[in-house]
Amino acid sequence: MWEKGGHVVELSLIQNFGVALLLGLIVGLEREFQHQKEKTKDFAGIRTFILIAVFGWIIGFLAQQEDFHALILVGLAGMILFIIASYLAVVWRGKGIGATSELSALIVFLLGILVAQGYILVPVMVAILMTTILSYKYYLHKFAQQLELEEVHAGLKLGIISLVVLPLLPNVAYSPIDIPVLKDILGLFPSVYSLLASTQVFNPFNIWLMVVFICAISTIGYILIKILGTRKGIGLTGAVGGFISSTAVTSSLSETSKRSNLTYNFSFGVIISWAIMFLRVLFVAIILNKAVFFNSLFTLGIMALVAGACAVYLYFQQTTKGKKTETAVAFKSPFALIPALKFGAFFVFILFIAKLLQTLLGSSGVYVAALLAGLADVDAITISLLTFATAGEISIPVAVTGITLAAASNTFSKCGIAYLFGKKEFAKQVGICTAIILGSGLIAVLFL
């Protein structure tokens, strides 16, 4: 701080005022850009938004200094009346009935008050998020236009399983012996009873949380496909589809390859989806267990890089230079409840088998479970091993090796799909890439 004219001026006060100005500038700049782009005269532009932010900051500052917080309500009421009057004037002139700028102005006013009260992080986050939403107007409208009623209903189901069902589930680990009738029957077999008593892996809350988590990842990929479209080339279909299901991409492109001579194009789409699958597994790992992520970054990272290199090679080997084949892969909405329930059941089964084999065979049992589960689905066993590693039931190296084996097993399974359903030349290209990817993964595991 420093003194000037007998008054003490605090640097923090100036900084807060500057933040309020900046927030008004960010939102106002976006609104001004939209107005000029659409050639319309709306409620407010860059200057008005800056002044609104300053007005909010002054109200918040005075309310705090004078300990007169009712002033905030007075300022808010005045701001609302101003917005209503401006909105009616815009409608009266026949300039439309949208209220986006008006609501944005009210939010900026409130952000100015919060900054004056000493809150910085939340107002900045809200301003950036709001400006991002405003700037993506075209894409959001396009996405809404593409939505079907079934997808809207499915989205509500996703909200139900995540926001309604999940909080109601008990966060307690159970084993088969916790089932009253089964407990009495198993009590007749002491060795079996003791074995099953160690499989306390049935935690309803955690299991359902994983269901929601996987659905959320699939939702991101599905939204990208809805916005960008699948008919943007096989490469884009494979890359974006890899976020949802690389198995679905492999199956669809394998079938389509029979009806085309452009086998390199289709094999490129398949392999790029596999590369994305490896990255998706790493993303799940960094969310659930950072230690496993950093240790598996070497093995899965190498497999992802090798898969990417194979995809690049196939891209340049496409038979029609400069021409990209377009195709559409049919994806079901990831919001659907039944697939989520199926994954939950499979996840529970994998948890139980992995724990049972680990109890009986130690680390070797985990590896056997990983290989078998990976043939069907890589996500369930990945999350299972991450859960065990987080609880300290298996070591980090065992979890890393198991996840790598599951990814390798899943890759081998998809290679089989290419051979069963794809054109012979296409299957050969995919098979060579599979051998290279699995070979690199095996070498990487040996260095663990």
Wavefront OBJ file of the C-alpha trace (Angstrom):
o trace
v 0.000 0.000 0.000
v 1.027 3.644 -0.313
v -0.229 7.015 0.911
v -1.494 9.789 -1.334
v -3.328 12.958 -0.217
v -3.772 11.599 3.301
v -5.609 8.511 2.064
v -4.350 4.956 2.118
v -4.765 3.199 -1.200
v -4.432 -0.587 -1.105
v -2.998 -2.471 -4.020
v -5.506 -5.259 -3.490
v -8.330 -2.754 -3.961
v -6.940 -1.650 -7.312
v -6.348 -5.254 -8.326
v -9.949 -6.182 -7.509
v -11.212 -3.213 -9.495
v -9.020 -4.299 -12.405
v -10.441 -7.830 -12.239
v -13.999 -6.442 -12.391
v -13.056 -4.357 -15.428
v -11.477 -7.392 -17.085
v -14.552 -9.584 -16.536
v -16.807 -6.952 -18.071
v -14.372 -6.589 -20.969
v -14.267 -10.347 -21.679
v -18.028 -10.814 -21.768
v -18.634 -7.475 -23.522
v -16.089 -8.254 -26.207
v -17.839 -11.521 -27.040
v -21.249 -9.819 -27.141
v -19.909 -7.016 -29.338
v -18.376 -9.547 -31.711
v -21.676 -11.428 -32.009
v -23.629 -8.229 -32.631
v -21.288 -7.136 -35.404
v -21.192 -10.617 -36.919
v -24.988 -10.861 -36.992
v -25.325 -7.156 -37.867
v -27.801 -6.514 -35.078
v -28.139 -3.839 -32.400
v -28.800 -5.670 -29.185
v -29.099 -4.731 -25.537
v -25.434 -4.021 -24.748
v -21.944 -4.090 -26.223
v -18.412 -3.948 -24.923
v -18.659 -0.517 -23.272
v -21.978 -1.243 -21.569
v -20.761 -4.524 -20.115
v -17.650 -2.846 -18.709
v -19.820 -0.185 -17.077
v -22.162 -2.825 -15.664
v -19.206 -4.679 -14.104
v -17.937 -1.384 -12.639
v -21.414 -0.582 -11.313
v -21.576 -3.981 -9.609
v -18.100 -3.459 -8.138
v -19.048 -0.017 -6.743
v -22.227 -1.392 -5.153
v -20.304 -4.285 -3.597
v -17.513 -2.012 -2.382
v -19.836 0.542 -0.773
v -21.938 -2.186 0.837
v -18.822 -3.682 2.406
v -17.268 -0.390 3.520
v -20.436 1.012 5.050
v -21.620 -2.378 6.343
v -24.874 -1.695 4.531
v -25.564 -4.911 2.654
v -29.128 -3.856 1.856
v -27.487 -1.591 -0.731
v -26.784 -4.718 -2.782
v -30.506 -5.463 -2.945
v -31.203 -1.889 -3.983
v -28.566 -2.038 -6.705
v -29.838 -5.440 -7.872
v -33.403 -4.153 -8.078
v -32.254 -1.134 -10.074
v -30.242 -3.363 -12.407
v -33.218 -5.662 -12.985
v -35.477 -2.697 -13.786
v -32.868 -1.367 -16.209
v -32.597 -4.742 -17.949
v -36.382 -5.118 -18.188
v -36.747 -1.629 -19.689
v -33.975 -2.306 -22.214
v -35.457 -5.691 -23.100
v -38.886 -4.174 -23.729
v -37.310 -1.486 -25.903
v -35.509 -4.108 -28.004
v -38.696 -6.152 -28.418
v -40.694 -3.017 -29.233
v -38.296 -2.206 -32.059
v -38.820 -5.710 -33.435
v -35.203 -6.786 -32.869
v -36.108 -10.189 -31.480
v -37.122 -11.715 -28.177
v -33.843 -13.305 -27.101
v -32.708 -12.524 -23.557
v -29.127 -13.848 -23.668
v -27.421 -10.452 -23.433
v -29.788 -9.285 -20.703
v -29.136 -12.332 -18.528
v -25.398 -12.029 -19.208
v -25.506 -8.422 -18.031
v -27.207 -9.419 -14.775
v -24.562 -12.102 -14.172
v -21.728 -9.635 -14.881
v -23.285 -7.198 -12.392
v -23.328 -9.915 -9.712
v -19.755 -10.906 -10.548
v -18.685 -7.304 -10.030
v -20.235 -7.392 -6.552
v -18.464 -10.659 -5.703
v -15.089 -9.267 -6.806
v -15.603 -6.202 -4.601
v -16.352 -8.543 -1.700
v -12.966 -10.212 -2.182
v -13.997 -13.276 -4.207
v -11.806 -13.650 -7.273
v -11.546 -17.281 -8.373
v -15.276 -18.055 -8.638
v -16.168 -14.866 -10.607
v -13.300 -15.474 -13.031
v -14.364 -19.107 -13.578
v -18.001 -18.096 -14.099
v -17.063 -15.328 -16.547
v -14.833 -17.595 -18.621
v -17.407 -20.392 -18.666
v -20.213 -17.999 -19.566
v -18.189 -16.406 -22.368
v -17.343 -19.850 -23.730
v -21.009 -20.840 -23.780
v -21.941 -17.575 -25.482
v -19.251 -17.965 -28.143
v -20.356 -21.518 -28.989
v -23.879 -20.386 -29.873
v -23.795 -21.893 -33.395
v -22.482 -25.289 -32.290
v -24.880 -25.552 -29.346
v -27.855 -24.710 -31.561
v -26.653 -27.206 -34.169
v -26.304 -29.885 -31.512
v -29.816 -29.142 -30.196
v -31.251 -29.372 -33.704
v -29.675 -32.795 -34.181
v -31.050 -34.178 -30.923
v -33.909 -36.624 -31.109
v -36.603 -37.159 -28.495
v -35.153 -40.556 -27.617
v -31.783 -38.968 -26.849
v -33.398 -36.338 -24.637
v -35.158 -39.063 -22.660
v -31.920 -41.018 -22.441
v -30.139 -37.918 -21.117
v -32.726 -37.678 -18.352
v -32.005 -41.310 -17.488
v -28.323 -40.451 -17.164
v -29.267 -37.679 -14.763
v -31.373 -40.103 -12.748
v -28.641 -42.734 -12.356
v -26.000 -40.130 -11.455
v -27.874 -37.531 -9.388
v -30.764 -39.544 -7.938
v -29.744 -43.195 -7.634
v -26.039 -42.767 -6.785
v -26.485 -40.688 -3.577
v -28.979 -43.243 -2.245
v -26.621 -46.242 -2.493
v -24.657 -47.365 0.601
v -20.910 -46.816 0.520
v -20.113 -50.137 2.211
v -18.164 -53.158 0.902
v -19.998 -56.505 0.969
v -19.068 -60.116 0.225
v -21.277 -63.099 -0.744
v -21.443 -64.200 2.904
v -23.362 -61.008 3.729
v -26.388 -62.518 1.976
v -28.397 -64.096 4.856
v -29.540 -67.340 3.177
v -26.272 -67.853 1.287
v -24.326 -67.271 4.498
v -26.015 -70.215 6.196
v -25.395 -72.510 3.230
v -21.745 -71.529 2.890
v -21.277 -72.032 6.612
v -21.424 -75.778 5.922
v -18.205 -75.462 3.903
v -15.608 -73.681 6.075
v -12.918 -73.432 3.382
v -15.297 -71.948 0.820
v -16.769 -69.666 3.470
v -13.323 -68.339 4.374
v -12.415 -67.819 0.719
v -15.584 -65.905 -0.143
v -15.320 -63.847 3.047
v -12.160 -62.264 1.610
v -13.972 -61.054 -1.514
v -15.398 -57.860 -0.027
v -15.564 -56.060 -3.347
v -19.307 -55.421 -3.702
v -19.558 -51.748 -2.829
v -22.853 -50.492 -4.346
v -21.808 -46.846 -4.329
v -18.406 -47.408 -5.952
v -19.799 -49.848 -8.509
v -22.528 -47.447 -9.576
v -20.046 -44.559 -9.573
v -17.966 -46.453 -12.122
v -21.068 -46.993 -14.256
v -21.722 -43.261 -14.252
v -18.056 -42.543 -14.932
v -17.904 -44.773 -18.003
v -21.181 -43.336 -19.302
v -19.765 -39.830 -18.916
v -16.687 -40.700 -20.988
v -18.872 -42.229 -23.681
v -21.097 -39.167 -23.604
v -18.182 -36.871 -24.454
v -17.361 -38.908 -27.545
v -21.019 -39.153 -28.530
v -21.484 -35.379 -28.301
v -18.414 -34.854 -30.489
v -19.909 -37.145 -33.127
v -23.263 -35.341 -32.955
v -21.563 -31.954 -33.416
v -18.900 -32.896 -35.984
v -20.812 -35.672 -37.756
v -19.548 -39.125 -38.679
v -19.366 -38.403 -42.389
v -16.153 -36.413 -42.034
v -13.849 -39.144 -43.193
v -12.910 -42.511 -41.776
v -10.035 -41.036 -39.754
v -12.312 -38.697 -37.817
v -14.838 -41.479 -37.330
v -12.146 -43.758 -35.936
v -10.567 -41.102 -33.721
v -13.835 -39.830 -32.227
v -15.394 -43.301 -32.164
v -12.438 -44.546 -30.131
v -13.753 -42.491 -27.220
v -17.026 -44.415 -27.318
v -16.125 -47.920 -28.456
v -13.152 -48.953 -30.543
v -14.856 -52.344 -30.833
v -17.869 -50.698 -32.503
v -15.540 -48.882 -34.909
v -13.691 -52.116 -35.730
v -16.899 -54.043 -36.319
v -18.522 -51.374 -38.492
v -15.469 -50.611 -40.636
v -14.728 -54.326 -41.043
v -18.185 -54.882 -42.494
v -17.904 -51.809 -44.735
v -14.478 -52.859 -46.068
v -16.115 -55.765 -47.923
v -17.948 -53.295 -50.144
v -14.912 -51.219 -51.107
v -11.448 -51.616 -52.597
v -10.041 -48.861 -50.363
v -8.833 -51.238 -47.669
v -6.059 -48.931 -46.427
v -8.651 -46.277 -45.626
v -10.646 -48.620 -43.437
v -7.648 -50.177 -41.714
v -6.446 -46.630 -40.963
v -9.760 -45.819 -39.264
v -9.602 -49.004 -37.192
v -6.033 -48.549 -35.978
v -6.515 -44.880 -35.075
v -9.493 -45.892 -32.914
v -7.231 -48.380 -31.133
v -4.678 -45.673 -30.431
v -7.429 -43.569 -28.884
v -8.509 -46.579 -26.807
v -5.053 -46.781 -25.192
v -5.215 -43.061 -24.408
v -8.711 -43.501 -22.963
v -7.418 -46.160 -20.570
v -4.671 -43.766 -19.461
v -7.285 -41.064 -18.915
v -9.295 -43.373 -16.649
v -6.088 -44.204 -14.755
v -5.113 -40.592 -14.107
v -8.576 -39.921 -12.689
v -8.731 -42.940 -10.378
v -5.105 -43.613 -9.444
v -2.293 -41.277 -10.450
v 0.423 -43.711 -9.301
v -0.858 -46.392 -11.675
v -1.156 -43.801 -14.423
v 2.472 -42.712 -14.201
v 3.673 -46.315 -14.075
v 1.459 -47.445 -16.963
v 2.353 -44.404 -19.034
v 5.408 -46.304 -20.297
v 3.635 -49.473 -21.468
v 0.338 -48.034 -22.701
v 2.077 -44.931 -23.989
v 4.359 -47.041 -26.176
v 1.401 -49.067 -27.486
v -0.498 -45.866 -28.241
v 2.503 -44.370 -30.049
v 3.081 -47.545 -32.054
v -0.616 -47.709 -32.966
v -0.446 -44.056 -33.994
v 2.632 -44.737 -36.123
v 0.868 -47.651 -37.823
v -2.124 -45.404 -38.491
v 0.119 -42.752 -40.054
v 1.689 -45.384 -42.305
v -1.720 -46.655 -43.394
v -2.878 -43.098 -44.033
v -0.081 -42.495 -46.530
v -0.677 -45.896 -48.100
v -4.277 -45.126 -48.990
v -4.913 -46.194 -52.544
v -6.571 -42.940 -53.587
v -4.221 -40.061 -52.865
v -5.974 -36.909 -51.797
v -9.363 -38.597 -51.634
v -10.851 -39.520 -48.312
v -13.637 -42.036 -48.137
v -16.582 -41.075 -45.987
v -18.555 -43.515 -43.948
v -21.032 -43.468 -41.121
v -20.685 -45.643 -38.053
v -23.915 -46.303 -36.200
v -23.464 -45.549 -32.495
v -26.210 -46.003 -29.957
v -26.796 -43.218 -27.472
v -24.427 -43.651 -24.486
v -27.146 -42.269 -22.190
v -29.147 -45.525 -22.411
v -29.832 -47.155 -19.055
v -29.759 -50.815 -20.124
v -26.130 -50.735 -21.411
v -25.157 -49.042 -18.136
v -26.785 -51.823 -16.140
v -25.058 -54.453 -18.286
v -21.705 -52.803 -17.680
v -22.432 -52.662 -13.954
v -23.197 -56.379 -13.858
v -20.087 -57.207 -15.869
v -17.996 -54.913 -13.661
v -19.215 -56.714 -10.524
v -18.428 -60.076 -12.099
v -14.917 -58.967 -13.051
v -14.328 -57.544 -9.576
v -15.330 -60.843 -8.005
v -13.339 -63.068 -10.386
v -10.224 -60.884 -10.182
v -10.325 -60.850 -6.384
v -11.010 -64.595 -6.209
v -8.140 -65.441 -8.546
v -5.865 -63.018 -6.738
v -6.668 -64.730 -3.417
v -6.080 -68.213 -4.857
v -3.140 -67.572 -7.175
v -1.709 -64.244 -6.071
v -0.464 -61.948 -8.833
v -0.810 -64.721 -11.420
v -4.558 -64.819 -10.791
v -4.845 -61.105 -11.512
v -3.060 -61.585 -14.828
v -5.345 -64.478 -15.831
v -8.427 -62.386 -14.983
v -7.057 -59.441 -16.967
v -6.443 -61.570 -20.057
v -9.902 -63.158 -19.952
v -11.796 -59.935 -19.201
v -9.924 -57.972 -21.846
v -11.327 -60.228 -24.562
v -14.768 -58.734 -23.890
v -14.166 -55.272 -22.415
v -11.095 -53.343 -21.316
v -12.862 -50.742 -19.155
v -14.292 -53.080 -16.515
v -11.027 -54.842 -15.668
v -9.113 -51.558 -15.842
v -11.365 -49.937 -13.251
v -11.315 -53.114 -11.141
v -7.521 -53.172 -10.985
v -7.392 -49.434 -10.307
v -9.855 -49.956 -7.448
v -7.745 -52.763 -5.970
v -4.560 -50.701 -6.301
v -6.173 -47.698 -4.605
v -7.325 -49.901 -1.713
v -3.822 -51.390 -1.409
v -5.004 -54.903 -2.205
v -2.575 -55.265 -5.133
v 0.703 -53.513 -5.833
v 1.145 -50.780 -8.427
v 3.320 -52.975 -10.745
v 0.712 -55.776 -10.653
v -2.046 -53.312 -11.562
v 0.036 -51.847 -14.396
v 0.873 -55.276 -15.810
v -2.757 -56.411 -15.520
v -4.089 -53.323 -17.307
v -1.501 -53.723 -20.054
v -2.448 -57.400 -20.509
v -6.145 -56.459 -20.649
v -5.471 -53.819 -23.317
v -3.403 -56.306 -25.294
v -6.101 -58.991 -24.979
v -8.759 -56.524 -26.134
v -6.614 -55.555 -29.116
v -6.207 -59.215 -30.071
v -9.984 -59.716 -29.790
v -10.655 -56.804 -32.161
v -8.120 -58.228 -34.602
v -10.255 -61.379 -34.623
v -13.292 -59.248 -35.473
v -11.404 -57.807 -38.447
v -10.543 -61.296 -39.697
v -14.073 -62.632 -39.230
v -16.021 -59.720 -40.694
v -13.581 -57.773 -42.864
v -12.167 -58.112 -46.336
v -9.122 -60.362 -46.601
v -6.675 -57.623 -47.555
v -8.100 -55.330 -44.875
v -7.765 -58.084 -42.253
v -4.160 -58.682 -43.291
v -3.268 -55.016 -42.788
v -4.976 -54.942 -39.396
v -3.273 -58.216 -38.409
v 0.208 -56.874 -39.190
v -0.477 -53.752 -37.154
v -1.822 -55.895 -34.306
v 1.376 -57.952 -34.204
v 3.510 -54.803 -34.101
v 1.394 -53.188 -31.357
v 1.278 -56.309 -29.184
v 4.977 -56.926 -29.709
v 5.822 -53.417 -28.523
v 3.564 -53.860 -25.496
v 5.223 -57.173 -24.585
v 8.689 -55.633 -24.793
v 7.543 -52.697 -22.660
v 6.161 -55.057 -19.979
v 9.499 -56.874 -19.767
v 11.157 -53.610 -18.765
v 8.763 -53.018 -15.844
l 1 2 3 4 5 6 7 8 9 10 11 12 13 14 15 16 17 18 19 20 21 22 23 24 25 26 27 28 29 30 31 32 33 34 35 36 37 38 39 40 41 42 43 44 45 46 47 48 49 50 51 52 53 54 55 56 57 58 59 60 61 62 63 64 65 66 67 68 69 70 71 72 73 74 75 76 77 78 79 80 81 82 83 84 85 86 87 88 89 90 91 92 93 94 95 96 97 98 99 100 101 102 103 104 105 106 107 108 109 110 111 112 113 114 115 116 117 118 119 120 121 122 123 124 125 126 127 128 129 130 131 132 133 134 135 136 137 138 139 140 141 142 143 144 145 146 147 148 149 150 151 152 153 154 155 156 157 158 159 160 161 162 163 164 165 166 167 168 169 170 171 172 173 174 175 176 177 178 179 180 181 182 183 184 185 186 187 188 189 190 191 192 193 194 195 196 197 198 199 200 201 202 203 204 205 206 207 208 209 210 211 212 213 214 215 216 217 218 219 220 221 222 223 224 225 226 227 228 229 230 231 232 233 234 235 236 237 238 239 240 241 242 243 244 245 246 247 248 249 250 251 252 253 254 255 256 257 258 259 260 261 262 263 264 265 266 267 268 269 270 271 272 273 274 275 276 277 278 279 280 281 282 283 284 285 286 287 288 289 290 291 292 293 294 295 296 297 298 299 300 301 302 303 304 305 306 307 308 309 310 311 312 313 314 315 316 317 318 319 320 321 322 323 324 325 326 327 328 329 330 331 332 333 334 335 336 337 338 339 340 341 342 343 344 345 346 347 348 349 350 351 352 353 354 355 356 357 358 359 360 361 362 363 364 365 366 367 368 369 370 371 372 373 374 375 376 377 378 379 380 381 382 383 384 385 386 387 388 389 390 391 392 393 394 395 396 397 398 399 400 401 402 403 404 405 406 407 408 409 410 411 412 413 414 415 416 417 418 419 420 421 422 423 424 425 426 427 428 429 430 431 432 433 434 435 436 437 438 439 440 441 442 443 444 445 446 447 448
